[in-house]
Amino acid sequence: MVSPVRYLRGRVHIDGEMTIYSCGALKPQLLAQLTKHPEATELDLSRVNEIDTAGLQVLLTARRHARDGGRDLSVRNPSRAVTEVLELCRLGTLLAAAPVEATPAEAGSR
């Protein structure tokens, strides 16, 4: 089984859902990646298709874990589902959600 949490190019990426049904397994995988890669200061959530309060709790736990290690952790490329929940709960500023980045093809067409 492929983990929904992976480290790539300085970021920890999460794929799939972040709900009460998946966060029990997701949380230790995320914290392990953050521990293994102390240079990671961003979570790429572009491929999260569903998130609920359990997912928010995991994000806040990851943020606290990073702060305990002396670094800030921010959300990068939040999916529409993540953006909506962060806005609804007024957590966008707390997690410093950054907008979706343009792909090289999109950037060239501007």
Secondary structure by P-SEA (a helix, b strand, c coil): ccccccccccbbbbcccccccccaaaaaaaaaaaaaccccccccccccccccaaaaaaaaaaaaaaaaacbbbbbccccaaaaaaaaaaccccccccccccccaaaaaac
